[in-house]
Amino acid sequence: MAAVMGRVQVGMERFGESATIPNNPKARLMYYVDCLCSVLDLSSIDDISRLRNYKNYWLSDDMTAKLIALCLVLSPDKLEGKCIFQDDDMCPDTANEFYKLSAVTSTLAVSDSVVIGGKRTRVQKIMCYEMRWLQSNYLTPLEELMRQMRPPSPPPRPSSPGCNIL
């Protein structure tokens, strides 16, 4: 079943509050996860409360790897048009806005559930965002953390002018 959302805000019920996110890639990805927890029931995911606590963004390497894996599963590509929508008009005051589904009215289809990691998850609310929000809180920090977590390349082996023994 799907609900439908319009660009006209008459009758729409926004919710949420402004947040200050530390300028740290882990904190920004954790904020992204926290936002998705506002629209999806992700309570069955192990360590979800820790992975969404962006104000306390220190994570071990194992938890950082888990955060990256979770963000890849929760990719905007998979959720766009189902529970998140890139729509600048729906974000009049901030770079992202949350809406209760009961208040939603006509034009963009909203799914009542999505499949995440092989499990059907109920869409509780929706989030609209501007592209700058996605860039700042998902794309750039994910790229940076993945680069940091990549093992360093081995140093190049020096080539010696000596002889080779076969």
DSSP file (Angstrom, degrees, kcal/mol; ACC not computed):
  #  RESIDUE AA STRUCTURE BP1 BP2  ACC     N-H-->O    O-->H-N    N-H-->O    O-->H-N    TCO  KAPPA ALPHA  PHI   PSI    X-CA   Y-CA   Z-CA
    1    1 A M              0   0    0      0, 0.0   111,-1.5     0, 0.0     2,-0.4   0.000 360.0 360.0 360.0 147.6    0.0    0.0    0.0
    2    2 A A  E     -A  111   0A   0    109,-0.2   109,-0.2   110,-0.1     2,-0.2  -0.973 360.0-150.6-132.5 147.0    1.2    3.5   -0.7
    3    3 A A  E     -A  110   0A   0    107,-2.6   107,-3.1    -2,-0.4     2,-0.4  -0.571  23.7-128.9 -99.2 172.7    0.3    7.0    0.6
    4    4 A V  E     -A  109   0A   0    101,-0.2     2,-0.4   105,-0.2   105,-0.2  -0.978  14.4-155.6-130.3 143.1    0.8   10.0   -1.6
    5    5 A M  E     -A  108   0A   0    103,-2.7   103,-4.3    -2,-0.4   101,-0.3  -0.951   6.3-156.4-122.5 135.3    2.5   13.3   -0.9
    6    6 A G        -     0   0    0     -2,-0.4   101,-0.2   101,-0.3    99,-0.2  -0.638  24.8-126.7-105.5 165.7    2.0   16.6   -2.4
    7    7 A R  S    S+     0   0    0     99,-0.4     2,-0.4    -2,-0.2   100,-0.1   0.664  86.8  92.1 -82.7 -17.3    4.2   19.7   -2.8
    8    8 A V        -     0   0    0     98,-0.3    -2,-0.2     1,-0.1    97,-0.2  -0.658  67.4-152.7 -79.1 130.3    1.5   21.9   -1.2
    9    9 A Q    >   +     0   0    0     -2,-0.4     3,-2.4     2,-0.1     2,-0.1   0.484  52.6 124.8 -86.5  -1.3    2.1   22.1    2.5
   10   10 A V  T 3  S+     0   0    0      1,-0.3     3,-0.1     3,-0.0    -2,-0.1  -0.397  86.6   7.6 -58.7 125.4   -1.6   22.8    3.4
   11   11 A G  T 3  S+     0   0    0      1,-0.3    -1,-0.3    -2,-0.1     2,-0.2   0.420  97.8 133.9  82.6  -2.4   -2.6   20.2    5.9
   12   12 A M    <   -     0   0    0     -3,-2.4     2,-0.7     1,-0.0    -1,-0.3  -0.582  46.9-147.5 -81.1 143.0    1.0   18.8    6.3
   13   13 A E        -     0   0    0     87,-0.4    87,-2.2    -2,-0.2    90,-0.2  -0.891  13.7-165.9-115.8 103.7    2.2   18.2    9.8
   14   14 A R  E     +B   99   0B   0     -2,-0.7     2,-0.3    85,-0.2    85,-0.2  -0.511  10.1 178.9 -80.8 153.1    5.9   18.8   10.1
   15   15 A F  E     +B   98   0B   0     83,-1.9    83,-0.8    -2,-0.2     2,-0.2  -0.951  27.6  70.2-146.3 168.2    7.8   17.5   13.2
   16   16 A G        -     0   0    0     -2,-0.3     2,-0.3    81,-0.1    -2,-0.0  -0.491  58.4-109.2 114.1 175.4   11.3   17.5   14.5
   17   17 A E        -     0   0    0     -2,-0.2     2,-0.1    80,-0.0    -2,-0.0  -0.943  35.2 -88.5-141.1 161.4   13.7   20.0   15.9
   18   18 A S        -     0   0    0     -2,-0.3     2,-0.3     1,-0.0    -2,-0.0  -0.385  43.2-158.5 -71.6 152.5   16.9   21.6   14.7
   19   19 A A        -     0   0    0     -2,-0.1     2,-0.6     2,-0.0    -1,-0.0  -0.960  16.3-140.0-133.2 148.3   20.1   19.8   15.5
   20   20 A T        -     0   0    0     -2,-0.3    -2,-0.0     0, 0.0     0, 0.0  -0.952  23.8-162.1-108.0 116.3   23.8   20.8   15.8
   21   21 A I        -     0   0    0     -2,-0.6     7,-0.1     1,-0.0    34,-0.1  -0.849  21.9-116.1-102.9 127.9   26.0   18.1   14.3
   22   22 A P        -     0   0    0      0, 0.0     2,-2.2     0, 0.0     6,-0.1  -0.297  32.0-110.9 -57.3 146.1   29.7   18.0   15.2
   23   23 A N  S    S+     0   0    0      4,-0.1     3,-0.1     5,-0.0    -2,-0.0  -0.499  81.6 112.6 -81.4  73.9   31.9   18.6   12.1
   24   24 A N  S  > S-     0   0    0     -2,-2.2     4,-2.5     1,-0.1     5,-0.2  -0.991  71.3-129.7-145.7 135.1   33.1   15.0   12.1
   25   25 A P  H  > S+     0   0    0      0, 0.0     4,-2.2     0, 0.0     5,-0.2   0.869 109.7  49.3 -60.5 -37.0   32.4   12.3    9.4
   26   26 A K  H  > S+     0   0    0      2,-0.2     4,-2.7     1,-0.2     5,-0.2   0.945 111.7  49.0 -64.6 -46.1   31.4    9.7   12.0
   27   27 A A  H  > S+     0   0    0      1,-0.2     4,-2.1     2,-0.2    -1,-0.2   0.901 111.4  50.0 -60.0 -40.9   29.1   12.2   13.7
   28   28 A R  H  X S+     0   0    0     -4,-2.5     4,-2.0     2,-0.2    -1,-0.2   0.900 112.2  45.9 -67.7 -40.6   27.5   13.1   10.4
   29   29 A L  H  X S+     0   0    0     -4,-2.2     4,-2.4     2,-0.2    -1,-0.2   0.890 111.9  52.2 -68.0 -37.3   26.9    9.5    9.4
   30   30 A M  H  X S+     0   0    0     -4,-2.7     4,-2.5     1,-0.2    24,-0.2   0.875 108.5  51.4 -65.1 -35.7   25.5    8.8   12.8
   31   31 A Y  H  X S+     0   0    0     -4,-2.1     4,-2.7     2,-0.2    -2,-0.2   0.896 107.1  53.3 -65.1 -40.7   23.2   11.8   12.4
   32   32 A Y  H  X S+     0   0    0     -4,-2.0     4,-2.1   105,-0.4    -2,-0.2   0.935 110.7  46.7 -57.8 -47.1   22.1   10.3    9.0
   33   33 A V  H  X S+     0   0    0     -4,-2.4     4,-2.1    18,-0.2    -2,-0.2   0.914 110.5  53.2 -61.5 -42.9   21.2    7.0   10.8
   34   34 A D  H  X S+     0   0    0     -4,-2.5     4,-0.8     1,-0.2    -2,-0.2   0.904 107.8  51.0 -59.5 -42.1   19.4    9.0   13.5
   35   35 A C  H >X S+     0   0    0     -4,-2.7     3,-0.8     1,-0.2     4,-0.6   0.916 109.6  49.7 -61.7 -42.8   17.3   10.7   10.9
   36   36 A L  H >X S+     0   0    0     -4,-2.1     4,-2.4     1,-0.3     3,-0.8   0.834 103.6  59.7 -67.4 -30.5   16.4    7.4    9.3
   37   37 A C  H 3< S+     0   0    0     -4,-2.1    -1,-0.3     1,-0.2     5,-0.2   0.743  99.4  59.6 -66.1 -21.5   15.4    6.0   12.7
   38   38 A S  H << S+     0   0    0     -3,-0.8    -1,-0.2    -4,-0.8    -2,-0.2   0.736 116.7  29.9 -76.3 -22.7   12.9    8.9   12.8
   39   39 A V  H << S+     0   0    0     -3,-0.8    85,-2.9    -4,-0.6    86,-1.4   0.641 122.5  44.4-110.4 -19.1   11.2    7.6    9.7
   40   40 A L  B  < S-F  123   0C   0     -4,-2.4     2,-1.2    83,-0.2    83,-0.2  -0.923  80.6-116.7-125.8 150.7   11.8    3.8    9.8
   41   41 A D        +     0   0    0     81,-1.3     3,-0.2    -2,-0.3    81,-0.2  -0.747  47.0 155.7 -85.2  98.0   11.5    1.3   12.6
   42   42 A L    >   +     0   0    0     -2,-1.2     3,-1.9    -5,-0.2    -1,-0.2   0.120  30.1 118.0-108.4  18.3   15.2    0.2   12.8
   43   43 A S  T 3   +     0   0    0      1,-0.3     5,-0.2    -6,-0.1    -1,-0.2   0.690  66.0  64.6 -63.0 -19.6   15.0   -0.9   16.5
   44   44 A S  T 3  S+     0   0    0     -3,-0.2     2,-0.4     2,-0.1    -1,-0.3   0.564  77.9 103.5 -81.7  -6.9   15.9   -4.6   15.5
   45   45 A I  S X  S-     0   0    0     -3,-1.9     3,-1.7     1,-0.1     4,-0.2  -0.622  82.6-110.2 -78.8 128.9   19.3   -3.6   14.3
   46   46 A D  T 3  S+     0   0    0     -2,-0.4    -1,-0.1     1,-0.3    -2,-0.1  -0.294  97.6   3.6 -56.9 137.3   22.1   -4.5   16.7
   47   47 A D  T 3> S+     0   0    0      1,-0.1     4,-2.5    -4,-0.1     3,-0.3   0.661  83.8 142.4  63.5  19.4   23.8   -1.5   18.4
   48   48 A I  H <>  +     0   0    0     -3,-1.7     4,-1.1     1,-0.2     5,-0.1   0.875  67.9  54.7 -62.0 -36.7   21.4    0.9   16.7
   49   49 A S  H  4 S+     0   0    0     -4,-0.2     4,-0.3     1,-0.2    -1,-0.2   0.885 112.7  43.5 -65.3 -35.5   21.1    3.2   19.7
   50   50 A R  H >4 S+     0   0    0     -3,-0.3     3,-1.0     1,-0.2    -2,-0.2   0.898 111.6  53.5 -72.4 -40.7   24.9    3.5   19.8
   51   51 A L  H 3< S+     0   0    0     -4,-2.5   -18,-0.2     1,-0.2   -17,-0.2   0.627 111.5  45.6 -73.1 -12.7   25.2    4.0   16.0
   52   52 A R  T 3< S+     0   0    0     -4,-1.1     2,-1.9    -5,-0.2    -1,-0.2   0.427  81.4 102.0-106.9   0.1   22.7    6.9   16.0
   53   53 A N    X   +     0   0    0     -3,-1.0     3,-1.5    -4,-0.3   -22,-0.1  -0.534  43.3 168.9 -85.0  74.6   24.1    8.8   19.0
   54   54 A Y  T 3   +     0   0    0     -2,-1.9     3,-0.5     1,-0.3    -1,-0.2   0.666  68.4  64.8 -67.9 -17.9   25.9   11.4   17.0
   55   55 A K  T 3  S+     0   0    0      1,-0.3     2,-0.5    -3,-0.2    -1,-0.3   0.756 107.2  43.8 -74.9 -22.7   26.7   13.6   20.0
   56   56 A N  S <  S+     0   0    0     -3,-1.5    -1,-0.3    -6,-0.1    -3,-0.1  -0.695  76.1 159.9-117.1  74.5   28.9   10.8   21.3
   57   57 A Y        +     0   0    0     -2,-0.5     2,-0.4    -3,-0.5    -1,-0.1   0.362  25.6 119.4 -89.6   4.4   30.6   10.0   18.0
   58   58 A W        +     0   0    0     -3,-0.1     2,-0.3   -32,-0.1    -2,-0.0  -0.590  40.9 172.3 -68.6 125.5   33.7    8.2   19.3
   59   59 A L        -     0   0    0     -2,-0.4    -2,-0.1    -8,-0.0   -33,-0.0  -0.985  32.8-117.4-134.6 145.2   33.6    4.7   17.8
   60   60 A S     >  -     0   0    0     -2,-0.3     4,-2.5     1,-0.1     5,-0.2  -0.244  40.5-101.6 -66.7 168.4   36.0    1.8   17.8
   61   61 A D  H  > S+     0   0    0      1,-0.2     4,-2.4     2,-0.2     5,-0.2   0.889 125.0  52.3 -61.0 -38.4   37.2    0.6   14.4
   62   62 A D  H  > S+     0   0    0      2,-0.2     4,-1.9     1,-0.2    -1,-0.2   0.921 111.8  44.7 -63.8 -43.7   34.8   -2.3   14.6
   63   63 A M  H  > S+     0   0    0      2,-0.2     4,-2.5     1,-0.2    -2,-0.2   0.859 111.4  53.8 -70.1 -33.6   31.9    0.0   15.3
   64   64 A T  H  X S+     0   0    0     -4,-2.5     4,-2.5     2,-0.2    -2,-0.2   0.917 108.7  49.1 -64.2 -42.2   33.0    2.4   12.6
   65   65 A A  H  X S+     0   0    0     -4,-2.4     4,-2.4     1,-0.2    -2,-0.2   0.891 111.1  50.4 -62.8 -38.4   33.0   -0.5   10.1
   66   66 A K  H  X S+     0   0    0     -4,-1.9     4,-2.5     2,-0.2    -2,-0.2   0.889 109.2  51.4 -66.4 -39.1   29.5   -1.4   11.3
   67   67 A L  H  X S+     0   0    0     -4,-2.5     4,-2.6     2,-0.2    -2,-0.2   0.928 110.9  47.8 -62.2 -46.0   28.4    2.2   10.9
   68   68 A I  H  X S+     0   0    0     -4,-2.5     4,-2.1     2,-0.2    -2,-0.2   0.929 112.3  49.0 -61.2 -45.5   29.7    2.2    7.3
   69   69 A A  H  X S+     0   0    0     -4,-2.4     4,-1.9     1,-0.2    -1,-0.2   0.911 111.9  49.1 -61.4 -42.5   28.1   -1.1    6.5
   70   70 A L  H  X S+     0   0    0     -4,-2.5     4,-2.5     1,-0.2    -1,-0.2   0.913 109.8  51.3 -64.1 -42.4   24.8    0.1    7.9
   71   71 A C  H  < S+     0   0    0     -4,-2.6    -1,-0.2     1,-0.2    -2,-0.2   0.854 108.1  52.1 -64.7 -33.8   25.0    3.3    5.9
   72   72 A L  H >< S+     0   0    0     -4,-2.1     3,-1.0     1,-0.2    -1,-0.2   0.886 111.1  47.1 -68.2 -37.4   25.6    1.3    2.8
   73   73 A V  H 3< S+     0   0    0     -4,-1.9    -2,-0.2     1,-0.2    -1,-0.2   0.880 114.0  48.5 -67.3 -37.6   22.5   -0.8    3.5
   74   74 A L  T 3< S+     0   0    0     -4,-2.5    -1,-0.2    -5,-0.2    -2,-0.2  -0.046  84.8 159.3 -92.9  32.1   20.5    2.5    4.2
   75   75 A S    X>  -     0   0    0     -3,-1.0     4,-1.2     1,-0.1     3,-1.2  -0.238  49.6-128.9 -57.2 137.9   21.7    4.1    1.0
   76   76 A P  H 3> S+     0   0    0      0, 0.0     4,-2.7     0, 0.0    -1,-0.1   0.827 108.2  66.1 -57.5 -30.8   19.6    7.0   -0.2
   77   77 A D  H 34 S+     0   0    0      1,-0.2    -2,-0.1     2,-0.2    -3,-0.0   0.856 106.2  41.9 -58.2 -34.7   19.5    5.2   -3.6
   78   78 A K  H <4 S+     0   0    0     -3,-1.2    -1,-0.2     1,-0.1    -3,-0.1   0.736 122.1  38.8 -84.1 -24.1   17.5    2.4   -2.0
   79   79 A L  H >X>S+     0   0    0     -4,-1.2     3,-2.3    -3,-0.1     4,-2.0   0.624  83.1 115.3-103.9 -16.4   15.2    4.6    0.1
   80   80 A E  B 3<5S+c   84   0B   0     -4,-2.7     5,-0.2     1,-0.3    -5,-0.0  -0.323  86.9  14.1 -59.4 131.5   14.5    7.5   -2.3
   81   81 A G  T 345S+     0   0    0      3,-2.7    -1,-0.3     1,-0.1    30,-0.2   0.428 122.5  67.0  83.4  -0.9   10.9    7.7   -3.2
   82   82 A K  T <45S-     0   0    0     -3,-2.3    29,-0.8     2,-0.5    -2,-0.2   0.732 128.2 -19.4-114.3 -49.4    9.9    5.3   -0.4
   83   83 A C  T  <5S+     0   0    0     -4,-2.0    44,-2.2     1,-0.3     2,-0.4   0.434 128.7  53.0-140.7 -10.5   10.6    7.2    2.8
   84   84 A I  E   < -cd  80 127B   0     -5,-1.4    -3,-2.7    42,-0.2    -2,-0.5  -0.977  61.7-169.0-128.3 147.7   13.0   10.0    1.9
   85   85 A F  E     - d   0 128B   0     42,-2.2    44,-2.4    -2,-0.4     2,-1.0  -0.990  23.8-136.6-140.2 126.2   12.5   12.5   -0.9
   86   86 A Q  E     + d   0 129B   0     -2,-0.4     2,-0.3    42,-0.2    44,-0.2  -0.737  51.9 141.7 -79.8 106.3   14.9   15.0   -2.4
   87   87 A D    >   -     0   0    0     42,-1.7     3,-1.1    -2,-1.0     4,-0.2  -0.763  36.2-169.3-155.0  97.2   12.6   18.0   -2.5
   88   88 A D  G >  S+     0   0    0      1,-0.3     3,-1.7    -2,-0.3    -1,-0.1   0.837  88.3  61.7 -59.2 -35.2   13.9   21.5   -1.8
   89   89 A D  G 3  S+     0   0    0      1,-0.3    -1,-0.3     3,-0.0    41,-0.1   0.781  99.3  55.5 -64.4 -26.9   10.3   22.9   -1.7
   90   90 A M  G <  S+     0   0    0     -3,-1.1    -1,-0.3     1,-0.2    -2,-0.2   0.456 101.4  62.2 -85.1   0.0    9.4   20.7    1.2
   91   91 A C    <   +     0   0    0     -3,-1.7    -1,-0.2    -4,-0.2    -2,-0.0  -0.599  59.3 155.0-122.0  68.1   12.4   22.1    3.3
   92   92 A P  S    S+     0   0    0      0, 0.0    -1,-0.1     0, 0.0    -2,-0.1   0.801  77.6  22.3 -69.9 -28.4   11.5   25.8    3.6
   93   93 A D  S    S+     0   0    0     -3,-0.1     2,-0.2     1,-0.1    -2,-0.1   0.660 126.4  21.8-113.8 -20.9   13.5   26.5    6.8
   94   94 A T  S    S-     0   0    0    -76,-0.0    -1,-0.1     1,-0.0     3,-0.1  -0.807  81.8 -99.4-140.4 177.4   16.2   23.8    7.0
   95   95 A A  S    S+     0   0    0     -2,-0.2    35,-2.8     1,-0.1     2,-0.3   0.614 107.9  24.3 -81.5 -11.9   18.1   21.4    4.8
   96   96 A N  E     - E   0 129B   0     33,-0.2     2,-0.3    37,-0.1    33,-0.2  -0.990  66.2-170.5-148.8 151.0   15.8   18.5    5.9
   97   97 A E  E     - E   0 128B   0     31,-2.6    31,-2.9    -2,-0.3     2,-0.4  -0.987  13.3-141.4-140.1 147.1   12.3   18.2    7.2
   98   98 A F  E     -BE  15 127B   0    -83,-0.8   -83,-1.9    -2,-0.3     2,-0.4  -0.876  16.0-168.2-110.4 143.8   10.2   15.4    8.7
   99   99 A Y  E     -BE  14 126B   0     27,-2.5    27,-2.4    -2,-0.4     2,-0.3  -0.990  22.8-122.9-132.6 139.5    6.5   14.8    8.0
  100  100 A K  E >   - E   0 125B   0    -87,-2.2     3,-1.5    -2,-0.4   -87,-0.4  -0.630  21.9-132.6 -77.2 137.4    4.0   12.6    9.7
  101  101 A L  G >  S+     0   0    0     23,-0.8     3,-1.5    -2,-0.3    -1,-0.1   0.815 102.9  65.4 -62.0 -31.8    2.4   10.2    7.2
  102  102 A S  G 3  S+     0   0    0      1,-0.3    -1,-0.3   -89,-0.1    23,-0.0   0.743 103.7  48.4 -63.6 -20.7   -1.1   11.0    8.5
  103  103 A A  G <  S+     0   0    0     -3,-1.5    -1,-0.3   -90,-0.2    -2,-0.2   0.491  86.3 115.0 -95.1  -4.6   -0.7   14.5    7.3
  104  104 A V    <   +     0   0    0     -3,-1.5  -100,-0.2    -4,-0.3   -99,-0.1  -0.432  37.9 174.4 -75.5 139.1    0.6   13.6    3.8
  105  105 A T        -     0   0    0    -97,-0.2     2,-0.4   -99,-0.2  -101,-0.2   0.308  35.8 -21.1-123.6-116.6   -1.6   14.5    0.8
  106  106 A S  S    S+     0   0    0   -101,-0.3   -99,-0.4   -98,-0.1   -98,-0.3  -0.883  88.8  35.6-125.5 128.0   -0.9   14.2   -3.1
  107  107 A T  S    S+     0   0    0     -2,-0.4     2,-0.5  -101,-0.2  -101,-0.3  -0.346  91.2  61.4 151.1 -46.1    1.9   13.8   -5.8
  108  108 A L  E    S-A    5   0A   0   -103,-4.3  -103,-2.7    -3,-0.0     2,-0.2  -0.889  81.0-121.6-103.8 131.2    4.9   11.7   -4.7
  109  109 A A  E     -A    4   0A   0     -2,-0.5     2,-0.5  -105,-0.2  -105,-0.2  -0.456  23.7-161.8 -71.5 138.6    4.2    8.0   -3.8
  110  110 A V  E     -A    3   0A   0   -107,-3.1  -107,-2.6    -2,-0.2   -28,-0.2  -0.989  13.2-135.8-121.9 123.0    5.2    6.9   -0.3
  111  111 A S  E     -A    2   0A   0    -29,-0.8  -109,-0.2    -2,-0.5     3,-0.1  -0.433   5.9-140.9 -74.1 151.1    5.6    3.2    0.5
  112  112 A D  S    S+     0   0    0   -111,-1.5    11,-2.2     1,-0.2     2,-0.3   0.629  85.7   9.0 -85.7 -13.3    4.2    1.8    3.7
  113  113 A S  E     -G  122   0D   0      9,-0.3     2,-0.3  -112,-0.2     9,-0.2  -0.985  62.6-157.4-157.3 159.8    7.2   -0.4    4.1
  114  114 A V  E     -G  121   0D   0      7,-2.6     7,-3.8    -2,-0.3     2,-0.6  -0.941  25.3-116.6-134.9 158.1   10.7   -1.0    2.7
  115  115 A V  E     +G  120   0D   0     -2,-0.3     2,-0.5     5,-0.2     5,-0.2  -0.875  33.3 178.4 -99.6 122.3   13.0   -4.0    2.7
  116  116 A I  E >  S-G  119   0D   0      3,-3.0     3,-1.7    -2,-0.6   -42,-0.1  -0.982  71.4 -14.3-126.4 119.1   16.3   -3.3    4.6
  117  117 A G  T 3  S-     0   0    0     -2,-0.5    -1,-0.1     1,-0.3     3,-0.1   0.846 129.6 -53.1  58.9  34.7   18.8   -6.1    4.9
  118  118 A G  T 3  S+     0   0    0      1,-0.2     2,-0.4    -3,-0.0    -1,-0.3   0.420 118.4 107.0  83.5  -1.7   16.2   -8.7    3.8
  119  119 A K  E <  S-G  116   0D   0     -3,-1.7    -3,-3.0     2,-0.0     2,-0.4  -0.914  72.6-121.0-113.9 137.8   13.7   -7.6    6.4
  120  120 A R  E     -G  115   0D   0     -2,-0.4     2,-0.4    -5,-0.2    -5,-0.2  -0.617  32.6-165.4 -74.7 128.5   10.5   -5.7    5.7
  121  121 A T  E     -G  114   0D   0     -7,-3.8    -7,-2.6    -2,-0.4     2,-0.2  -0.965  18.6-120.2-122.4 131.7   10.5   -2.4    7.7
  122  122 A R  E     -G  113   0D   0     -2,-0.4   -81,-1.3    -9,-0.2     2,-0.7  -0.484  18.0-133.3 -72.8 133.4    7.5   -0.2    8.4
  123  123 A V  B     +F   40   0C   0    -11,-2.2   -83,-0.2    -2,-0.2     3,-0.1  -0.799  29.0 174.2 -84.5 115.9    7.7    3.4    7.1
  124  124 A Q        -     0   0    0    -85,-2.9   -23,-0.8    -2,-0.7     2,-0.3   0.817  62.9 -12.1 -93.0 -35.9    6.5    5.5   10.0
  125  125 A K  E     - E   0 100B   0    -86,-1.4     2,-0.3   -25,-0.2    -1,-0.2  -0.831  70.0-114.7-149.9-178.8    7.1    9.0    8.7
  126  126 A I  E     - E   0  99B   0    -27,-2.4   -27,-2.5    -2,-0.3     2,-0.4  -0.910  13.0-150.1-127.5 159.2    8.9   10.6    5.8
  127  127 A M  E     -dE  84  98B   0    -44,-2.2   -42,-2.2    -2,-0.3     2,-0.4  -0.996   5.5-162.8-127.7 134.3   11.9   12.9    5.4
  128  128 A C  E     +dE  85  97B   0    -31,-2.9   -31,-2.6    -2,-0.4     2,-0.3  -0.876  18.6 179.0-108.8 148.6   12.4   15.5    2.7
  129  129 A Y  E     -dE  86  96B   0    -44,-2.4   -42,-1.7    -2,-0.4     2,-0.3  -0.970  29.2-120.5-147.4 159.7   15.9   16.9    2.1
  130  130 A E    >>  -     0   0    0    -35,-2.8     4,-1.5    -2,-0.3     3,-1.0  -0.710  36.8-113.5 -94.0 154.4   17.9   19.2    0.0
  131  131 A M  H 3> S+     0   0    0     -2,-0.3     4,-2.6     1,-0.3     5,-0.2   0.841 116.3  61.1 -59.1 -34.2   20.9   17.8   -1.9
  132  132 A R  H 3> S+     0   0    0      1,-0.2     4,-2.2     2,-0.2    -1,-0.3   0.844 101.8  53.4 -62.7 -32.2   23.3   19.8    0.3
  133  133 A W  H <> S+     0   0    0     -3,-1.0     4,-2.5   -38,-0.3    -1,-0.2   0.934 110.4  46.0 -65.5 -46.5   22.0   17.9    3.3
  134  134 A L  H  X>S+     0   0    0     -4,-1.5     5,-2.0     1,-0.2     4,-1.6   0.904 113.3  49.8 -63.4 -41.9   22.7   14.6    1.7
  135  135 A Q  I  <>S+     0   0    0     -4,-2.6     5,-2.2     3,-0.2    -1,-0.2   0.919 116.8  41.0 -61.8 -44.1   26.1   15.7    0.5
  136  136 A S  I  <5S+     0   0    0     -4,-2.2    -2,-0.2    -5,-0.2    -1,-0.2   0.814 125.3  32.4 -75.4 -32.5   27.0   17.0    4.0
  137  137 A N  I  <5S+     0   0    0     -4,-2.5  -105,-0.4    -5,-0.2    -2,-0.2   0.428 134.6   8.6-112.1  -0.6   25.6   14.1    6.1
  138  138 A Y  I  X5S+     0   0    0     -4,-1.6     4,-2.3    -5,-0.2     5,-0.3   0.462 120.4  44.8-138.6 -63.9   26.0   11.1    3.9
  139  139 A L  I  ><S+     0   0    0     -5,-2.0     4,-2.1     2,-0.2     5,-0.2   0.941 117.8  38.0 -62.1 -55.1   28.0   11.3    0.7
  140  140 A T  H  ><S+     0   0    0     -5,-2.2     4,-2.3    -6,-0.2    -1,-0.2   0.943 119.9  44.7 -66.0 -49.2   31.1   13.2    1.9
  141  141 A P  H  > S+     0   0    0      0, 0.0     4,-2.8     0, 0.0     5,-0.2   0.882 113.0  51.7 -65.5 -34.7   31.4   11.6    5.4
  142  142 A L  H  X S+     0   0    0     -4,-2.3     4,-2.5     2,-0.2     5,-0.2   0.938 111.3  47.2 -64.1 -45.6   30.9    8.1    4.0
  143  143 A E  H  X S+     0   0    0     -4,-2.1     4,-1.9    -5,-0.3    -1,-0.2   0.917 114.0  48.2 -60.6 -43.6   33.6    8.6    1.4
  144  144 A E  H  X S+     0   0    0     -4,-2.3     4,-2.2     2,-0.2    -2,-0.2   0.922 113.2  46.0 -65.3 -45.2   36.0   10.0    4.0
  145  145 A L  H  X S+     0   0    0     -4,-2.8     4,-2.3     2,-0.2    -1,-0.2   0.892 111.4  51.9 -66.5 -38.7   35.4    7.2    6.5
  146  146 A M  H  X S+     0   0    0     -4,-2.5     4,-1.0    -5,-0.2    -1,-0.2   0.886 110.5  48.9 -64.4 -36.9   35.8    4.6    3.8
  147  147 A R  H  < S+     0   0    0     -4,-1.9     3,-0.3    -5,-0.2    -2,-0.2   0.902 112.6  48.1 -67.2 -40.8   39.1    6.1    2.8
  148  148 A Q  H  < S+     0   0    0     -4,-2.2    -2,-0.2     1,-0.2    -1,-0.2   0.849 112.1  49.1 -66.8 -34.8   40.2    6.2    6.5
  149  149 A M  H  < S+     0   0    0     -4,-2.3    -1,-0.2    -5,-0.1    -2,-0.2   0.641  86.3 104.3 -82.7 -14.9   39.2    2.6    7.1
  150  150 A R  S  < S-     0   0    0     -4,-1.0     3,-0.1    -3,-0.3    -3,-0.0  -0.475  83.3-109.8 -66.9 132.5   41.0    1.3    3.9
  151  151 A P        -     0   0    0      0, 0.0    -1,-0.1     0, 0.0    -2,-0.1  -0.341  41.5 -98.0 -61.8 145.0   44.2   -0.5    4.9
  152  152 A P        -     0   0    0      0, 0.0    -4,-0.0     0, 0.0    -3,-0.0  -0.316  40.1-106.9 -64.3 147.2   47.3    1.5    3.8
  153  153 A S        -     0   0    0      1,-0.1    -3,-0.0    -3,-0.1     0, 0.0  -0.474  39.1-104.9 -70.2 142.5   48.9    0.4    0.6
  154  154 A P        -     0   0    0      0, 0.0    -1,-0.1     0, 0.0     3,-0.1  -0.391  43.9 -97.9 -66.2 148.1   52.1   -1.4    1.0
  155  155 A P        -     0   0    0      0, 0.0     2,-0.1     0, 0.0     0, 0.0  -0.339  47.8 -94.3 -64.9 149.2   55.2    0.7    0.1
  156  156 A P        -     0   0    0      0, 0.0     3,-0.0     0, 0.0    -3,-0.0  -0.370  40.5-114.3 -64.2 140.7   56.5    0.1   -3.4
  157  157 A R        -     0   0    0     -3,-0.1     2,-0.2     1,-0.1     0, 0.0  -0.601  32.1-117.4 -75.9 130.8   59.3   -2.4   -3.5
  158  158 A P        -     0   0    0      0, 0.0     2,-0.5     0, 0.0    -1,-0.1  -0.458  22.8-129.9 -69.2 139.2   62.5   -0.8   -4.5
  159  159 A S        -     0   0    0     -2,-0.2     0, 0.0     2,-0.0     0, 0.0  -0.763  22.7-148.9 -88.6 130.9   63.9   -2.1   -7.7
  160  160 A S        -     0   0    0     -2,-0.5     0, 0.0     1,-0.1     0, 0.0  -0.796  16.1-140.7-103.1 143.6   67.5   -3.1   -7.4
  161  161 A P  S    S+     0   0    0      0, 0.0    -1,-0.1     0, 0.0    -2,-0.0   0.453  72.8 108.7 -77.4   1.7   70.0   -2.8  -10.2
  162  162 A G  S    S-     0   0    0      1,-0.1     2,-0.2     0, 0.0    -2,-0.0   0.081  78.0 -81.8 -69.5-175.1   71.4   -6.1   -8.9
  163  163 A C        -     0   0    0      1,-0.0     2,-0.4     0, 0.0    -1,-0.1  -0.559  34.3-125.5 -91.7 155.8   71.2   -9.5  -10.6
  164  164 A N        -     0   0    0     -2,-0.2     2,-0.6     2,-0.0    -1,-0.0  -0.838  16.4-146.6 -98.5 135.1   68.3  -11.9  -10.5
  165  165 A I              0   0    0     -2,-0.4     0, 0.0     1,-0.1     0, 0.0  -0.905 360.0 360.0-103.0 126.1   68.9  -15.4   -9.4
  166  166 A L              0   0    0     -2,-0.6    -1,-0.1     0, 0.0    -2,-0.0   0.401 360.0 360.0-102.2 360.0   66.7  -18.0  -11.0
